């Protein structure tokens, strides 16, 4: 057992389990998924994992937020088939080049070879757009804004990692919209970026929004906007993408509409997706050496009530705890009482590991004062609160915790971004976070910067420049834009 680990959980054998310190981020992340009962990685197919009920509770609430944002912005949820005929899949050549090495193929039905191979969707453009061609006839049918939450399959050949690099993405939210003009589709891209930023704000996760360079855009699209967050090890994780598809897929699949003048035109399209990387980001950005720190909106247990029992006062303390639980539950707070046999300290570790937002302790001395001890997971500081106003206090603390988590995460992210001028400066910064530097915009210089620094270009910021434009880090000529460079997952 290494020195940088501390006891705070139990493993499958019931022995004390240990969680590495977060400074050893890779080990910490793998361990928190196991000890925190998020996912079980032991399924006998590489890159496929099983959700524990506790982890699935987080997933359910994250995707509840995503669905709520989508449903309230004019999108409708739908569901398309998993299997895509090869005849449809192979129609879009540029698109397929981006996925051809990752496709799983179904070749048999039982023992009978299929006449046409069926792809397990790596993404759903080629499944959805043949149907859009049947549905869209007139400008009155536009805009069409549909989304689905599905599993997708990609034969990842790199090192797989739960929630981050999978062969089965179990929770892929993909939206596909259709519009009359290129400008209408651009406006939808801008709206989608705003919706995604709102989703991550609700998860208290700060994001960097960048326009990907042309050589890294979505295959078959006109341009791509991506949302990334900076992980504790300084690498960036792409946690959302929005693509302007122009008329590229419309021309392939014959998606046309009759305009107001009675003329036939190709439709313009967008698509955008979020996967369970959203869950990886909130676990990684907020968690600490003690375990999970979950935003109140997605925590399976927002508050845990822990009675401090002594024989003479056990009954009265239990009654007080039960009343607090009833009060909170009636108000919609996700609350549990832990009256088990473990010592109070062990219970504290247990619920800190699981990321319960608030801990409420009630013992005989507290009861005498008609109060309770309240500890917020992110702060760890004790405060004494009146039992008469416990609901108001809990609601206020949960709201404040969500705001504080975002503020703290944003501050950390900003501290991990630095302006650079030379390749050597970039290489030094890439061990700490994201480098920002001047760029003339040409692909050759972009490739040179990536080659010399070992980083990847995230793209150009969608917001005001973070550094003054200067000389291109690739060619030394005057630069007209800036780029972000990072190590990427």
C-alpha positions in Angstrom: 0.0 0.0 0.0 1.6 3.3 -1.1 2.0 6.2 1.3 -0.2 8.6 -0.7 -3.4 6.7 -0.1 -5.9 7.0 2.6 -8.7 4.8 3.9 -12.2 5.8 3.0 -14.2 2.9 1.6 -14.6 -0.8 1.2 -13.9 -3.1 -1.7 -15.8 -6.2 -2.9 -14.2 -8.4 -0.2 -15.4 -6.0 2.5 -11.8 -4.9 3.3 -10.8 -1.3 3.7 -10.4 0.2 0.3 -8.1 3.1 -0.5 -8.4 6.1 -2.8 -5.3 7.5 -4.3 -4.7 11.2 -3.9 -6.1 13.3 -6.8 -2.6 14.5 -7.7 -2.2 11.0 -9.1 -5.2 11.7 -11.4 -5.2 8.6 -13.6 -5.2 6.3 -10.6 -7.6 8.5 -8.7 -10.1 8.5 -11.6 -10.0 4.7 -12.1 -10.4 4.2 -8.4 -13.2 6.6 -7.8 -15.3 4.8 -10.5 -14.8 1.5 -8.6 -14.8 2.5 -5.0 -17.5 5.2 -5.6 -19.6 2.5 -7.4 -20.0 4.5 -10.6 -19.1 1.7 -13.1 -17.7 -1.8 -13.0 -15.0 -2.3 -15.6 -14.8 -6.1 -15.4 -17.3 -6.8 -18.3 -15.6 -9.4 -20.5 -15.4 -7.2 -23.7 -12.8 -4.5 -23.9 -14.2 -1.0 -23.8 -17.7 -2.0 -22.5 -18.6 -1.2 -18.9 -21.5 -1.7 -16.5 -23.3 1.1 -14.6 -23.7 0.5 -10.9 -27.1 1.7 -9.7 -25.4 4.6 -7.8 -23.6 5.7 -10.9 -26.7 5.3 -13.0 -28.5 7.6 -10.6 -25.9 10.3 -11.5 -26.3 9.5 -15.2 -30.1 9.7 -15.0 -30.0 13.2 -13.5 -27.4 14.5 -15.9 -29.4 13.3 -18.8 -32.5 14.7 -17.2 -30.9 18.1 -17.3 -29.9 17.6 -20.9 -33.4 16.5 -21.9 -34.9 19.4 -20.1 -32.7 21.9 -21.9 -33.4 20.3 -25.3 -37.1 19.9 -24.8 -37.5 23.6 -23.7 -35.6 24.9 -26.7 -37.9 23.6 -29.5 -36.3 20.1 -29.9 -38.3 16.9 -29.9 -37.0 13.6 -28.7 -37.1 10.6 -31.1 -35.5 7.2 -31.6 -33.9 5.8 -34.8 -32.7 2.2 -35.3 -29.3 0.9 -34.2 -28.6 -1.0 -37.4 -27.6 1.0 -40.5 -27.5 -0.8 -44.0 -24.1 -0.6 -45.6 -25.8 0.7 -48.8 -26.9 3.9 -46.8 -23.8 4.0 -44.6 -21.4 4.2 -47.6 -23.1 7.0 -49.5 -21.3 9.8 -47.8 -17.6 9.3 -48.6 -16.1 12.1 -46.6 -18.1 11.1 -43.5 -17.2 7.5 -43.8 -13.5 8.3 -44.0 -13.8 9.6 -40.5 -15.3 6.4 -39.1 -14.3 3.6 -41.4 -11.7 2.2 -39.0 -14.2 2.2 -36.1 -17.3 0.5 -37.4 -18.6 -2.7 -36.0 -20.4 -4.8 -38.7 -23.2 -7.3 -38.3 -22.6 -9.9 -41.0 -25.0 -12.8 -40.1 -28.5 -13.3 -38.9 -28.1 -16.4 -36.9 -25.9 -18.7 -39.1 -27.2 -17.1 -42.4 -24.9 -14.5 -44.1 -26.7 -11.2 -44.7 -27.2 -9.9 -48.2 -26.3 -6.4 -47.0 -24.0 -5.9 -44.0 -25.4 -3.8 -41.1 -23.3 -1.2 -39.3 -23.8 -0.7 -35.5 -24.2 3.1 -35.5 -20.9 5.0 -34.8 -23.1 8.1 -35.2 -26.5 8.4 -36.8 -26.4 10.7 -39.8 -26.6 7.8 -42.2 -29.5 6.3 -40.3 -31.5 9.5 -39.9 -31.1 11.3 -43.1 -32.7 8.8 -45.5 -35.8 9.3 -43.3 -35.5 13.1 -43.4 -35.5 12.8 -47.2 -39.0 11.2 -46.9 -40.3 13.6 -44.3 -39.3 17.0 -45.7 -41.2 18.4 -48.7 -41.8 22.1 -48.1 -40.4 25.1 -46.4 -43.3 24.7 -44.0 -41.7 21.6 -42.7 -38.6 23.6 -41.6 -36.9 23.9 -39.2 -36.9 20.3 -38.1 -35.2 19.8 -34.7 -35.0 16.3 -33.4 -32.7 14.6 -30.9 -32.2 11.1 -29.4 -30.3 9.6 -26.5 -28.8 6.2 -27.7 -25.9 3.9 -27.5 -23.3 4.1 -30.2 -20.4 1.8 -31.0 -16.9 2.6 -32.1 -14.0 0.1 -32.4 -11.5 2.2 -30.5 -8.0 0.9 -31.1 -6.4 3.3 -28.6 -6.3 2.7 -24.8 -9.9 2.5 -23.7 -11.0 4.3 -20.5 -14.4 4.3 -18.8 -16.6 7.3 -19.6 -13.8 8.8 -21.7 -12.8 6.4 -24.5 -15.3 3.6 -25.1 -16.3 1.0 -27.6 -19.9 1.4 -26.5 -21.0 4.9 -25.7 -24.1 4.1 -23.7 -25.4 7.7 -23.4 -25.0 9.6 -26.6 -27.3 12.6 -27.0 -27.3 13.6 -30.6 -29.4 16.3 -32.2 -30.0 16.6 -36.0 -31.7 19.7 -37.4 -32.7 20.8 -40.8 -33.0 24.4 -42.1 -33.8 26.4 -45.2 -30.6 28.4 -45.5 -27.0 28.2 -44.5 -27.5 31.3 -42.3 -30.4 29.6 -40.5 -28.2 26.6 -39.8 -25.4 28.9 -38.5 -27.9 30.5 -36.1 -28.8 27.0 -34.9 -25.1 26.2 -34.4 -24.9 29.4 -32.2 -28.0 28.4 -30.3 -26.7 24.8 -29.7 -23.4 26.1 -28.4 -25.4 28.3 -25.9 -27.6 25.3 -24.9 -24.5 23.2 -24.2 -22.9 26.0 -22.2 -26.1 26.2 -20.2 -26.1 22.4 -19.6 -22.5 22.5 -18.3 -23.3 25.6 -16.2 -26.0 23.5 -14.5 -23.4 20.8 -13.9 -21.0 23.5 -12.5 -18.4 22.6 -15.2 -16.6 25.5 -16.9 -15.9 25.0 -20.6 -13.6 26.4 -23.4 -15.5 27.0 -26.6 -13.3 26.8 -29.8 -13.8 26.5 -33.5 -11.8 23.4 -34.5 -9.3 23.9 -37.4 -10.6 22.7 -40.8 -8.5 19.5 -40.7 -10.1 18.5 -37.4 -13.7 19.3 -38.3 -16.5 16.7 -38.4 -16.2 14.5 -41.5 -18.6 15.8 -44.1 -19.3 19.1 -42.3 -18.6 22.8 -43.1 -17.2 23.6 -39.6 -17.1 22.4 -36.0 -17.4 24.2 -32.7 -16.3 22.2 -29.7 -16.6 22.5 -26.0 -13.6 21.3 -23.9 -12.8 21.3 -20.2 -9.4 21.1 -18.6 -8.9 18.0 -16.5 -6.9 18.0 -13.2 -3.8 16.6 -15.1 -3.8 19.5 -17.5 -5.1 17.6 -20.5 -8.4 18.7 -22.1 -11.4 16.6 -22.6 -13.8 17.3 -25.5 -17.3 17.2 -23.9 -19.5 18.5 -26.6 -19.4 19.3 -30.4 -21.6 21.2 -32.7 -21.3 20.8 -36.5 -22.6 22.9 -39.4 -23.2 20.4 -42.2 -24.2 22.9 -44.9 -25.9 21.0 -47.8 -23.3 18.2 -47.9 -25.5 15.4 -46.5 -28.6 16.9 -48.1 -27.0 16.4 -51.5 -26.0 12.9 -50.7 -29.5 11.9 -49.4 -31.7 14.1 -51.5 -33.0 16.2 -48.7 -34.8 19.0 -50.6 -37.7 21.3 -49.9 -39.9 23.5 -52.0 -39.3 27.2 -51.2 -42.0 30.0 -51.2 -41.4 30.6 -54.9 -42.1 26.9 -55.7 -38.5 26.0 -56.4 -36.6 23.0 -55.1 -33.6 23.7 -52.8 -31.3 21.5 -50.9 -31.7 21.9 -47.1 -29.0 23.0 -44.7 -28.3 20.9 -41.7 -26.6 20.8 -38.3 -25.8 18.0 -35.8 -24.5 18.2 -32.2 -23.7 15.7 -29.5 -22.9 15.1 -25.8 -21.8 11.8 -24.4 -21.1 10.4 -20.9 -17.9 12.4 -21.0 -20.2 15.0 -19.4 -20.2 12.7 -16.4 -16.4 12.1 -16.5 -16.0 15.9 -16.5 -18.1 16.6 -13.4 -16.5 13.7 -11.5 -13.0 14.9 -12.4 -13.4 18.7 -12.1 -15.1 18.6 -8.7 -13.8 15.5 -6.9 -11.1 15.6 -4.3 -8.9 13.4 -2.2 -11.9 12.2 -0.2 -13.9 11.1 -3.2 -16.8 12.5 -5.2 -18.0 16.0 -4.9 -21.3 16.1 -6.8 -23.3 19.2 -7.9 -26.7 19.2 -6.0 -28.6 18.9 -9.3 -27.2 15.4 -10.0 -26.2 14.0 -6.6 -28.2 10.8 -5.8 -28.1 11.8 -2.1 -28.2 15.5 -1.6 -28.3 15.3 2.2 -27.5 12.5 4.7 -28.8 12.6 8.2 -26.5 10.9 10.8 -27.8 10.3 14.3 -25.2 10.4 17.0 -26.6 7.8 19.4 -26.1 7.1 23.1 -28.3 4.6 24.9 -30.1 7.1 27.2 -31.0 9.5 24.4 -31.2 7.2 21.4 -35.0 7.3 21.0 -35.3 11.1 21.1 -32.4 11.6 18.8 -33.8 9.1 16.3 -37.2 10.8 16.4 -35.6 14.1 15.7 -33.6 12.6 12.8 -36.7 11.0 11.3 -38.6 14.2 11.5 -35.8 16.0 9.6 -35.8 13.3 6.9 -39.6 13.6 6.5 -39.4 17.4 6.2 -36.7 17.3 3.6 -38.3 14.4 1.6 -41.6 16.2 1.5 -39.8 19.2 0.0 -38.2 17.0 -2.7 -34.8 16.8 -1.2 -33.0 13.5 -1.9 -32.2 12.6 1.7 -31.1 9.4 3.5 -30.6 8.6 7.1 -27.6 6.5 8.1 -28.4 4.8 11.4 -26.1 1.8 10.8 -23.7 0.3 13.2 -20.5 2.1 11.9 -18.8 4.7 14.0 -19.7 8.3 13.1 -16.3 8.9 11.6 -16.6 5.9 9.3 -20.0 7.2 8.2 -18.5 10.6 7.4 -15.9 9.0 5.2 -18.5 6.8 3.5 -20.8 9.8 2.5 -17.9 12.0 1.6 -16.7 9.3 -0.8 -20.2 9.1 -2.3 -20.4 12.9 -2.8 -23.4 13.6 -0.6 -23.8 17.4 -0.7 -24.7 18.0 2.9 -24.2 16.0 6.1 -26.6 16.7 9.0 -25.5 15.4 12.4 -27.9 15.3 15.3 -26.7 14.2 18.8 -28.2 14.7 22.3 -26.4 18.0 22.9 -27.7 19.3 19.5 -31.2 18.2 20.5 -31.0 20.1 23.7 -30.4 23.3 21.7 -33.0 22.3 19.0 -30.2 22.4 16.5 -28.1 20.2 14.2 -24.6 20.3 12.8 -24.5 20.8 9.1 -21.4 20.2 6.9 -21.2 21.0 3.2 -19.2 18.5 1.2 -17.2 21.0 -0.8 -16.3 23.2 2.2 -16.0 20.7 5.1 -16.8 23.3 7.7 -19.3 22.7 10.5 -22.1 25.1 11.1 -24.9 24.9 13.7 -28.4 25.3 12.3 -31.8 25.5 13.9 -34.1 22.4 13.5 -37.0 24.9 13.1 -35.4 26.3 9.9 -33.6 23.2 8.6 -35.5 23.1 5.3 -34.7 26.7 4.5 -31.1 26.2 5.4 -30.7 23.1 3.3 -32.2 24.7 0.2 -30.0 27.8 0.6 -26.9 25.7 1.1 -27.6 23.5 -1.9 -28.1 26.5 -4.2 -25.0 28.2 -2.8 -23.0 25.0 -3.3 -23.8 24.8 -7.0 -22.7 28.4 -7.5 -19.5 27.9 -5.4 -18.6 24.7 -7.3 -18.8 26.6 -10.6 -16.8 29.6 -9.3 -14.0 27.4 -7.9 -13.8 25.2 -11.0 -13.7 28.3 -13.3 -11.0 29.9 -11.2 -8.9 26.7 -11.4 -9.5 26.5 -15.2 -8.4 30.1 -15.8 -5.2 29.4 -13.8 -4.4 26.5 -16.1 -4.4 28.7 -19.3 -1.3 30.7 -20.2 -0.2 32.8 -23.1 2.9 31.5 -24.9 5.1 32.7 -27.8 7.6 29.8 -28.5 7.3 26.1 -28.9 9.4 25.6 -25.8 7.0 27.7 -23.8 4.1 25.7 -25.1 5.8 22.4 -24.2 6.3 23.6 -20.7 2.7 24.8 -20.4 1.2 21.6 -21.8 2.2 19.8 -18.6 0.0 22.3 -16.7 -2.9 23.1 -19.0 -3.7 25.0 -22.1 -1.4 27.3 -24.1 -2.7 30.3 -26.1 -0.5 31.6 -28.9 -0.6 33.6 -32.1 -1.3 31.8 -35.5 -1.4 33.0 -39.0 -4.2 30.5 -39.8 -2.5 28.3 -42.4 -2.5 24.5 -42.0 1.2 24.1 -42.5 1.9 26.3 -39.5 -0.7 24.5 -37.5 0.9 21.1 -38.3 4.3 22.5 -37.4 3.1 23.8 -34.0 1.6 20.5 -33.2 4.7 18.6 -34.3 7.1 20.8 -32.4 5.1 21.0 -29.2 3.5 17.6 -29.0 0.2 19.2 -28.4 -3.1 19.4 -30.4 -4.8 22.5 -31.6 -8.1 22.9 -30.0 -8.9 25.8 -32.3 -9.7 29.5 -32.2 -11.6 30.9 -29.2 -15.1 32.0 -29.9 -14.7 34.9 -27.4 -12.4 38.0 -27.3 -8.7 37.3 -27.6 -7.0 36.0 -24.5 -3.6 37.4 -25.7 -2.7 40.2 -28.1 -2.1 38.9 -31.6 1.6 38.9 -32.6 3.9 36.8 -34.6 2.8 33.3 -35.7 4.4 30.6 -33.7 4.8 28.5 -36.8 6.3 30.9 -39.4 7.1 34.1 -37.6 4.9 36.2 -39.8 2.2 38.6 -38.6 -0.7 36.6 -37.1 -4.3 37.5 -37.5 -5.7 35.1 -34.9 -4.9 33.1 -31.8 -5.3 29.4 -31.0 -5.5 27.2 -28.0 -3.1 24.2 -27.8 -3.3 21.3 -25.3 -2.7 17.7 -24.7 -6.0 16.0 -25.4 -7.7 12.8 -24.2 
